[in-house]
Amino acid sequence: MPVTDINLLKFNLQEKQFPYFDDDELDLLLEIANGNVSLASYKGCLLKAQNDAISLGPIDIVSNEKYWLRRAREFTPNNTGSIGRGDE
């Protein structure tokens, strides 16, 4: 499989193991991120980080929200712009 932006995004979001987005949605994530795969991965992880815990009597299914928030940190955009002093 060639390494394309969409394939790298699928890999970063673990779409094979945890399918969530269709190809159109992945394309949209890339478009919103101006083609930046890391930023699209960050946004995709945040979208996957929903609290989906379920409790039915004695059965509890734990949310994977914290997992996706940890994954999002791997792709957190760097803010490299300079910040001016408040007294300037």
Buried (B, 14 or more C-beta within 10 A) or exposed (E): EEEEBBBBBBBBBBBEEEEBBEEEEBBEBBEEBEEBBBBBBBBBBBBBBEEEEEEEEEEEEEEBBEBBEEBBEEBEEEEEEEEEEEEE
